[in-house]
Amino acid sequence: MSRSSGGVGRQSFLPLSVQDTNRMGLITPQKTSAGTSRNSQYGAFSGTDKIKEPRPIHDKAYIQQCIRQLCEFLSENGYSQTISVKSLQAPSSKDFIRIFSFIYNFLSPGYEAPATRSEEH
C-alpha cells in the first residue's frame, strides 16, 4: 500500500505525520491554564466549556418530527416489536432498551445487549 499525496481518501494505514494531520485540519490550537498555546489533535473541550445544543429540542413540532422519523426507521429496517408514534411519545424502559439495542445492532452487527437486572432473575 502506498501513501496518497493528494488524492481522495487515505490509502494507507501508516500513521499520519504531523504535517498530514495539520493539513487535514485535525489539529486545533488550545490554551493551557498558563495562557500559552498548545495543539490538540482532537480539539477537546475543558470541563468548564459549554456546548450549545444546535437542535430545537424543546420545540414540540421538532420532537414529533423526530418521533415520526424514528418510527419510520424502525419499521423500514425490520424492528420486530409493534411500534407507533404514540408509543414512542413516552416509551417504557423496556421499550427504550429494545429500541436502543436494535439501533446499536444496526450500526454494529453482532452487538448483544448485556442482560438487564429483570432478565437475570
Chimera marker file (.cmm) of the C-alpha trace (Angstrom):
<marker_set name="trace">
<marker id="1" x="0.000" y="0.000" z="0.000" r="1" g="1" b="0" radius="0.5"/>
<marker id="2" x="1.235" y="3.472" z="-0.684" r="1" g="1" b="0" radius="0.5"/>
<marker id="3" x="0.549" y="6.803" z="0.882" r="1" g="1" b="0" radius="0.5"/>
<marker id="4" x="-1.699" y="9.157" z="-1.030" r="1" g="1" b="0" radius="0.5"/>
<marker id="5" x="-0.148" y="12.574" z="-1.559" r="1" g="1" b="0" radius="0.5"/>
<marker id="6" x="-3.215" y="14.492" z="-2.582" r="1" g="1" b="0" radius="0.5"/>
<marker id="7" x="-5.878" y="12.177" z="-3.918" r="1" g="1" b="0" radius="0.5"/>
<marker id="8" x="-9.276" y="11.419" z="-2.477" r="1" g="1" b="0" radius="0.5"/>
<marker id="9" x="-9.284" y="9.400" z="0.745" r="1" g="1" b="0" radius="0.5"/>
<marker id="10" x="-6.451" y="7.895" z="2.661" r="1" g="1" b="0" radius="0.5"/>
<marker id="11" x="-4.999" y="4.809" z="1.030" r="1" g="1" b="0" radius="0.5"/>
<marker id="12" x="-2.537" y="3.782" z="3.735" r="1" g="1" b="0" radius="0.5"/>
<marker id="13" x="-2.766" y="2.592" z="7.297" r="1" g="1" b="0" radius="0.5"/>
<marker id="14" x="0.589" y="4.182" z="8.081" r="1" g="1" b="0" radius="0.5"/>
<marker id="15" x="0.422" y="6.814" z="10.841" r="1" g="1" b="0" radius="0.5"/>
<marker id="16" x="-0.156" y="10.353" z="9.661" r="1" g="1" b="0" radius="0.5"/>
<marker id="17" x="2.740" y="12.721" z="10.021" r="1" g="1" b="0" radius="0.5"/>
<marker id="18" x="2.210" y="15.995" z="11.885" r="1" g="1" b="0" radius="0.5"/>
<marker id="19" x="2.098" y="17.807" z="8.548" r="1" g="1" b="0" radius="0.5"/>
<marker id="20" x="-0.573" y="15.412" z="7.190" r="1" g="1" b="0" radius="0.5"/>
<marker id="21" x="-2.671" y="15.815" z="10.315" r="1" g="1" b="0" radius="0.5"/>
<marker id="22" x="-2.414" y="19.591" z="10.284" r="1" g="1" b="0" radius="0.5"/>
<marker id="23" x="-3.245" y="19.727" z="6.561" r="1" g="1" b="0" radius="0.5"/>
<marker id="24" x="-6.418" y="17.759" z="7.251" r="1" g="1" b="0" radius="0.5"/>
<marker id="25" x="-7.486" y="20.308" z="9.881" r="1" g="1" b="0" radius="0.5"/>
<marker id="26" x="-7.316" y="17.871" z="12.800" r="1" g="1" b="0" radius="0.5"/>
<marker id="27" x="-5.016" y="19.968" z="14.967" r="1" g="1" b="0" radius="0.5"/>
<marker id="28" x="-6.643" y="22.929" z="16.662" r="1" g="1" b="0" radius="0.5"/>
<marker id="29" x="-4.890" y="25.420" z="18.918" r="1" g="1" b="0" radius="0.5"/>
<marker id="30" x="-5.888" y="25.214" z="22.587" r="1" g="1" b="0" radius="0.5"/>
<marker id="31" x="-4.986" y="27.443" z="25.519" r="1" g="1" b="0" radius="0.5"/>
<marker id="32" x="-3.356" y="25.882" z="28.552" r="1" g="1" b="0" radius="0.5"/>
<marker id="33" x="-4.015" y="27.049" z="32.083" r="1" g="1" b="0" radius="0.5"/>
<marker id="34" x="-0.794" y="29.084" z="31.861" r="1" g="1" b="0" radius="0.5"/>
<marker id="35" x="-2.246" y="31.006" z="28.904" r="1" g="1" b="0" radius="0.5"/>
<marker id="36" x="0.158" y="29.562" z="26.347" r="1" g="1" b="0" radius="0.5"/>
<marker id="37" x="-0.984" y="27.822" z="23.195" r="1" g="1" b="0" radius="0.5"/>
<marker id="38" x="-0.774" y="24.090" z="22.658" r="1" g="1" b="0" radius="0.5"/>
<marker id="39" x="-2.014" y="21.935" z="19.818" r="1" g="1" b="0" radius="0.5"/>
<marker id="40" x="-4.734" y="19.407" z="20.434" r="1" g="1" b="0" radius="0.5"/>
<marker id="41" x="-5.306" y="16.704" z="17.857" r="1" g="1" b="0" radius="0.5"/>
<marker id="42" x="-8.907" y="16.246" z="18.955" r="1" g="1" b="0" radius="0.5"/>
<marker id="43" x="-9.981" y="19.807" z="19.807" r="1" g="1" b="0" radius="0.5"/>
<marker id="44" x="-11.008" y="18.710" z="23.303" r="1" g="1" b="0" radius="0.5"/>
<marker id="45" x="-13.126" y="20.942" z="25.500" r="1" g="1" b="0" radius="0.5"/>
<marker id="46" x="-12.202" y="21.693" z="29.053" r="1" g="1" b="0" radius="0.5"/>
<marker id="47" x="-14.660" y="20.772" z="31.797" r="1" g="1" b="0" radius="0.5"/>
<marker id="48" x="-15.952" y="24.355" z="32.020" r="1" g="1" b="0" radius="0.5"/>
<marker id="49" x="-16.746" y="24.879" z="28.320" r="1" g="1" b="0" radius="0.5"/>
<marker id="50" x="-20.450" y="24.743" z="27.461" r="1" g="1" b="0" radius="0.5"/>
<marker id="51" x="-21.550" y="23.376" z="24.126" r="1" g="1" b="0" radius="0.5"/>
<marker id="52" x="-24.708" y="24.981" z="22.761" r="1" g="1" b="0" radius="0.5"/>
<marker id="53" x="-27.306" y="22.467" z="21.566" r="1" g="1" b="0" radius="0.5"/>
<marker id="54" x="-27.981" y="23.383" z="17.908" r="1" g="1" b="0" radius="0.5"/>
<marker id="55" x="-31.239" y="21.406" z="17.628" r="1" g="1" b="0" radius="0.5"/>
<marker id="56" x="-34.560" y="22.894" z="18.792" r="1" g="1" b="0" radius="0.5"/>
<marker id="57" x="-35.099" y="20.089" z="21.334" r="1" g="1" b="0" radius="0.5"/>
<marker id="58" x="-37.841" y="21.972" z="23.189" r="1" g="1" b="0" radius="0.5"/>
<marker id="59" x="-39.939" y="22.582" z="20.062" r="1" g="1" b="0" radius="0.5"/>
<marker id="60" x="-42.928" y="20.205" z="20.058" r="1" g="1" b="0" radius="0.5"/>
<marker id="61" x="-43.078" y="20.098" z="16.247" r="1" g="1" b="0" radius="0.5"/>
<marker id="62" x="-39.399" y="19.122" z="16.098" r="1" g="1" b="0" radius="0.5"/>
<marker id="63" x="-39.925" y="16.394" z="18.717" r="1" g="1" b="0" radius="0.5"/>
<marker id="64" x="-42.888" y="14.997" z="16.746" r="1" g="1" b="0" radius="0.5"/>
<marker id="65" x="-40.820" y="15.035" z="13.545" r="1" g="1" b="0" radius="0.5"/>
<marker id="66" x="-38.022" y="13.072" z="15.268" r="1" g="1" b="0" radius="0.5"/>
<marker id="67" x="-40.516" y="10.545" z="16.674" r="1" g="1" b="0" radius="0.5"/>
<marker id="68" x="-42.043" y="10.031" z="13.202" r="1" g="1" b="0" radius="0.5"/>
<marker id="69" x="-38.560" y="9.565" z="11.699" r="1" g="1" b="0" radius="0.5"/>
<marker id="70" x="-37.633" y="7.043" z="14.404" r="1" g="1" b="0" radius="0.5"/>
<marker id="71" x="-40.881" y="5.125" z="13.895" r="1" g="1" b="0" radius="0.5"/>
<marker id="72" x="-40.283" y="5.080" z="10.128" r="1" g="1" b="0" radius="0.5"/>
<marker id="73" x="-36.676" y="3.932" z="10.565" r="1" g="1" b="0" radius="0.5"/>
<marker id="74" x="-37.676" y="1.109" z="12.899" r="1" g="1" b="0" radius="0.5"/>
<marker id="75" x="-40.461" y="-0.164" z="10.636" r="1" g="1" b="0" radius="0.5"/>
<marker id="76" x="-38.353" y="0.069" z="7.443" r="1" g="1" b="0" radius="0.5"/>
<marker id="77" x="-35.428" y="-1.800" z="8.993" r="1" g="1" b="0" radius="0.5"/>
<marker id="78" x="-37.249" y="-4.790" z="10.458" r="1" g="1" b="0" radius="0.5"/>
<marker id="79" x="-37.842" y="-3.861" z="14.090" r="1" g="1" b="0" radius="0.5"/>
<marker id="80" x="-39.855" y="-6.843" z="15.326" r="1" g="1" b="0" radius="0.5"/>
<marker id="81" x="-41.915" y="-5.177" z="18.070" r="1" g="1" b="0" radius="0.5"/>
<marker id="82" x="-45.155" y="-3.305" z="17.454" r="1" g="1" b="0" radius="0.5"/>
<marker id="83" x="-44.374" y="0.394" z="17.464" r="1" g="1" b="0" radius="0.5"/>
<marker id="84" x="-46.385" y="3.563" z="16.911" r="1" g="1" b="0" radius="0.5"/>
<marker id="85" x="-45.792" y="7.283" z="17.096" r="1" g="1" b="0" radius="0.5"/>
<marker id="86" x="-47.961" y="7.344" z="20.216" r="1" g="1" b="0" radius="0.5"/>
<marker id="87" x="-45.951" y="4.603" z="21.959" r="1" g="1" b="0" radius="0.5"/>
<marker id="88" x="-42.716" y="6.489" z="21.243" r="1" g="1" b="0" radius="0.5"/>
<marker id="89" x="-44.038" y="9.647" z="22.962" r="1" g="1" b="0" radius="0.5"/>
<marker id="90" x="-43.189" y="8.118" z="26.352" r="1" g="1" b="0" radius="0.5"/>
<marker id="91" x="-41.625" y="4.687" z="25.852" r="1" g="1" b="0" radius="0.5"/>
<marker id="92" x="-41.294" y="2.293" z="28.784" r="1" g="1" b="0" radius="0.5"/>
<marker id="93" x="-37.795" y="1.419" z="29.997" r="1" g="1" b="0" radius="0.5"/>
<marker id="94" x="-38.168" y="-1.997" z="28.388" r="1" g="1" b="0" radius="0.5"/>
<marker id="95" x="-39.154" y="-0.463" z="25.020" r="1" g="1" b="0" radius="0.5"/>
<marker id="96" x="-36.310" y="2.044" z="25.220" r="1" g="1" b="0" radius="0.5"/>
<marker id="97" x="-33.756" y="-0.729" z="25.840" r="1" g="1" b="0" radius="0.5"/>
<marker id="98" x="-35.163" y="-2.807" z="22.964" r="1" g="1" b="0" radius="0.5"/>
<marker id="99" x="-35.045" y="0.160" z="20.574" r="1" g="1" b="0" radius="0.5"/>
<marker id="100" x="-31.558" y="1.161" z="21.727" r="1" g="1" b="0" radius="0.5"/>
<marker id="101" x="-30.304" y="-2.412" z="21.256" r="1" g="1" b="0" radius="0.5"/>
<marker id="102" x="-31.907" y="-2.620" z="17.798" r="1" g="1" b="0" radius="0.5"/>
<marker id="103" x="-30.275" y="0.635" z="16.649" r="1" g="1" b="0" radius="0.5"/>
<marker id="104" x="-26.911" y="-0.288" z="18.171" r="1" g="1" b="0" radius="0.5"/>
<marker id="105" x="-27.066" y="-3.695" z="16.476" r="1" g="1" b="0" radius="0.5"/>
<marker id="106" x="-27.995" y="-1.965" z="13.211" r="1" g="1" b="0" radius="0.5"/>
<marker id="107" x="-24.844" y="0.184" z="13.481" r="1" g="1" b="0" radius="0.5"/>
<marker id="108" x="-22.630" y="-2.584" z="14.843" r="1" g="1" b="0" radius="0.5"/>
<marker id="109" x="-23.845" y="-6.017" z="13.693" r="1" g="1" b="0" radius="0.5"/>
<marker id="110" x="-23.151" y="-8.729" z="16.208" r="1" g="1" b="0" radius="0.5"/>
<marker id="111" x="-23.823" y="-6.495" z="19.217" r="1" g="1" b="0" radius="0.5"/>
<marker id="112" x="-25.509" y="-8.325" z="22.055" r="1" g="1" b="0" radius="0.5"/>
<marker id="113" x="-27.024" y="-6.268" z="24.825" r="1" g="1" b="0" radius="0.5"/>
<marker id="114" x="-25.938" y="-7.265" z="28.317" r="1" g="1" b="0" radius="0.5"/>
<marker id="115" x="-28.611" y="-8.931" z="30.425" r="1" g="1" b="0" radius="0.5"/>
<marker id="116" x="-30.658" y="-6.456" z="32.443" r="1" g="1" b="0" radius="0.5"/>
<marker id="117" x="-31.473" y="-6.982" z="36.095" r="1" g="1" b="0" radius="0.5"/>
<marker id="118" x="-35.025" y="-8.065" z="35.276" r="1" g="1" b="0" radius="0.5"/>
<marker id="119" x="-33.734" y="-10.717" z="32.839" r="1" g="1" b="0" radius="0.5"/>
<marker id="120" x="-31.191" y="-12.123" z="35.315" r="1" g="1" b="0" radius="0.5"/>
<marker id="121" x="-33.818" y="-13.271" z="37.841" r="1" g="1" b="0" radius="0.5"/>
<link id1="1" id2="2" r="1" g="1" b="0" radius="0.2"/>
<link id1="2" id2="3" r="1" g="1" b="0" radius="0.2"/>
<link id1="3" id2="4" r="1" g="1" b="0" radius="0.2"/>
<link id1="4" id2="5" r="1" g="1" b="0" radius="0.2"/>
<link id1="5" id2="6" r="1" g="1" b="0" radius="0.2"/>
<link id1="6" id2="7" r="1" g="1" b="0" radius="0.2"/>
<link id1="7" id2="8" r="1" g="1" b="0" radius="0.2"/>
<link id1="8" id2="9" r="1" g="1" b="0" radius="0.2"/>
<link id1="9" id2="10" r="1" g="1" b="0" radius="0.2"/>
<link id1="10" id2="11" r="1" g="1" b="0" radius="0.2"/>
<link id1="11" id2="12" r="1" g="1" b="0" radius="0.2"/>
<link id1="12" id2="13" r="1" g="1" b="0" radius="0.2"/>
<link id1="13" id2="14" r="1" g="1" b="0" radius="0.2"/>
<link id1="14" id2="15" r="1" g="1" b="0" radius="0.2"/>
<link id1="15" id2="16" r="1" g="1" b="0" radius="0.2"/>
<link id1="16" id2="17" r="1" g="1" b="0" radius="0.2"/>
<link id1="17" id2="18" r="1" g="1" b="0" radius="0.2"/>
<link id1="18" id2="19" r="1" g="1" b="0" radius="0.2"/>
<link id1="19" id2="20" r="1" g="1" b="0" radius="0.2"/>
<link id1="20" id2="21" r="1" g="1" b="0" radius="0.2"/>
<link id1="21" id2="22" r="1" g="1" b="0" radius="0.2"/>
<link id1="22" id2="23" r="1" g="1" b="0" radius="0.2"/>
<link id1="23" id2="24" r="1" g="1" b="0" radius="0.2"/>
<link id1="24" id2="25" r="1" g="1" b="0" radius="0.2"/>
<link id1="25" id2="26" r="1" g="1" b="0" radius="0.2"/>
<link id1="26" id2="27" r="1" g="1" b="0" radius="0.2"/>
<link id1="27" id2="28" r="1" g="1" b="0" radius="0.2"/>
<link id1="28" id2="29" r="1" g="1" b="0" radius="0.2"/>
<link id1="29" id2="30" r="1" g="1" b="0" radius="0.2"/>
<link id1="30" id2="31" r="1" g="1" b="0" radius="0.2"/>
<link id1="31" id2="32" r="1" g="1" b="0" radius="0.2"/>
<link id1="32" id2="33" r="1" g="1" b="0" radius="0.2"/>
<link id1="33" id2="34" r="1" g="1" b="0" radius="0.2"/>
<link id1="34" id2="35" r="1" g="1" b="0" radius="0.2"/>
<link id1="35" id2="36" r="1" g="1" b="0" radius="0.2"/>
<link id1="36" id2="37" r="1" g="1" b="0" radius="0.2"/>
<link id1="37" id2="38" r="1" g="1" b="0" radius="0.2"/>
<link id1="38" id2="39" r="1" g="1" b="0" radius="0.2"/>
<link id1="39" id2="40" r="1" g="1" b="0" radius="0.2"/>
<link id1="40" id2="41" r="1" g="1" b="0" radius="0.2"/>
<link id1="41" id2="42" r="1" g="1" b="0" radius="0.2"/>
<link id1="42" id2="43" r="1" g="1" b="0" radius="0.2"/>
<link id1="43" id2="44" r="1" g="1" b="0" radius="0.2"/>
<link id1="44" id2="45" r="1" g="1" b="0" radius="0.2"/>
<link id1="45" id2="46" r="1" g="1" b="0" radius="0.2"/>
<link id1="46" id2="47" r="1" g="1" b="0" radius="0.2"/>
<link id1="47" id2="48" r="1" g="1" b="0" radius="0.2"/>
<link id1="48" id2="49" r="1" g="1" b="0" radius="0.2"/>
<link id1="49" id2="50" r="1" g="1" b="0" radius="0.2"/>
<link id1="50" id2="51" r="1" g="1" b="0" radius="0.2"/>
<link id1="51" id2="52" r="1" g="1" b="0" radius="0.2"/>
<link id1="52" id2="53" r="1" g="1" b="0" radius="0.2"/>
<link id1="53" id2="54" r="1" g="1" b="0" radius="0.2"/>
<link id1="54" id2="55" r="1" g="1" b="0" radius="0.2"/>
<link id1="55" id2="56" r="1" g="1" b="0" radius="0.2"/>
<link id1="56" id2="57" r="1" g="1" b="0" radius="0.2"/>
<link id1="57" id2="58" r="1" g="1" b="0" radius="0.2"/>
<link id1="58" id2="59" r="1" g="1" b="0" radius="0.2"/>
<link id1="59" id2="60" r="1" g="1" b="0" radius="0.2"/>
<link id1="60" id2="61" r="1" g="1" b="0" radius="0.2"/>
<link id1="61" id2="62" r="1" g="1" b="0" radius="0.2"/>
<link id1="62" id2="63" r="1" g="1" b="0" radius="0.2"/>
<link id1="63" id2="64" r="1" g="1" b="0" radius="0.2"/>
<link id1="64" id2="65" r="1" g="1" b="0" radius="0.2"/>
<link id1="65" id2="66" r="1" g="1" b="0" radius="0.2"/>
<link id1="66" id2="67" r="1" g="1" b="0" radius="0.2"/>
<link id1="67" id2="68" r="1" g="1" b="0" radius="0.2"/>
<link id1="68" id2="69" r="1" g="1" b="0" radius="0.2"/>
<link id1="69" id2="70" r="1" g="1" b="0" radius="0.2"/>
<link id1="70" id2="71" r="1" g="1" b="0" radius="0.2"/>
<link id1="71" id2="72" r="1" g="1" b="0" radius="0.2"/>
<link id1="72" id2="73" r="1" g="1" b="0" radius="0.2"/>
<link id1="73" id2="74" r="1" g="1" b="0" radius="0.2"/>
<link id1="74" id2="75" r="1" g="1" b="0" radius="0.2"/>
<link id1="75" id2="76" r="1" g="1" b="0" radius="0.2"/>
<link id1="76" id2="77" r="1" g="1" b="0" radius="0.2"/>
<link id1="77" id2="78" r="1" g="1" b="0" radius="0.2"/>
<link id1="78" id2="79" r="1" g="1" b="0" radius="0.2"/>
<link id1="79" id2="80" r="1" g="1" b="0" radius="0.2"/>
<link id1="80" id2="81" r="1" g="1" b="0" radius="0.2"/>
<link id1="81" id2="82" r="1" g="1" b="0" radius="0.2"/>
<link id1="82" id2="83" r="1" g="1" b="0" radius="0.2"/>
<link id1="83" id2="84" r="1" g="1" b="0" radius="0.2"/>
<link id1="84" id2="85" r="1" g="1" b="0" radius="0.2"/>
<link id1="85" id2="86" r="1" g="1" b="0" radius="0.2"/>
<link id1="86" id2="87" r="1" g="1" b="0" radius="0.2"/>
<link id1="87" id2="88" r="1" g="1" b="0" radius="0.2"/>
<link id1="88" id2="89" r="1" g="1" b="0" radius="0.2"/>
<link id1="89" id2="90" r="1" g="1" b="0" radius="0.2"/>
<link id1="90" id2="91" r="1" g="1" b="0" radius="0.2"/>
<link id1="91" id2="92" r="1" g="1" b="0" radius="0.2"/>
<link id1="92" id2="93" r="1" g="1" b="0" radius="0.2"/>
<link id1="93" id2="94" r="1" g="1" b="0" radius="0.2"/>
<link id1="94" id2="95" r="1" g="1" b="0" radius="0.2"/>
<link id1="95" id2="96" r="1" g="1" b="0" radius="0.2"/>
<link id1="96" id2="97" r="1" g="1" b="0" radius="0.2"/>
<link id1="97" id2="98" r="1" g="1" b="0" radius="0.2"/>
<link id1="98" id2="99" r="1" g="1" b="0" radius="0.2"/>
<link id1="99" id2="100" r="1" g="1" b="0" radius="0.2"/>
<link id1="100" id2="101" r="1" g="1" b="0" radius="0.2"/>
<link id1="101" id2="102" r="1" g="1" b="0" radius="0.2"/>
<link id1="102" id2="103" r="1" g="1" b="0" radius="0.2"/>
<link id1="103" id2="104" r="1" g="1" b="0" radius="0.2"/>
<link id1="104" id2="105" r="1" g="1" b="0" radius="0.2"/>
<link id1="105" id2="106" r="1" g="1" b="0" radius="0.2"/>
<link id1="106" id2="107" r="1" g="1" b="0" radius="0.2"/>
<link id1="107" id2="108" r="1" g="1" b="0" radius="0.2"/>
<link id1="108" id2="109" r="1" g="1" b="0" radius="0.2"/>
<link id1="109" id2="110" r="1" g="1" b="0" radius="0.2"/>
<link id1="110" id2="111" r="1" g="1" b="0" radius="0.2"/>
<link id1="111" id2="112" r="1" g="1" b="0" radius="0.2"/>
<link id1="112" id2="113" r="1" g="1" b="0" radius="0.2"/>
<link id1="113" id2="114" r="1" g="1" b="0" radius="0.2"/>
<link id1="114" id2="115" r="1" g="1" b="0" radius="0.2"/>
<link id1="115" id2="116" r="1" g="1" b="0" radius="0.2"/>
<link id1="116" id2="117" r="1" g="1" b="0" radius="0.2"/>
<link id1="117" id2="118" r="1" g="1" b="0" radius="0.2"/>
<link id1="118" id2="119" r="1" g="1" b="0" radius="0.2"/>
<link id1="119" id2="120" r="1" g="1" b="0" radius="0.2"/>
<link id1="120" id2="121" r="1" g="1" b="0" radius="0.2"/>
</marker_set>
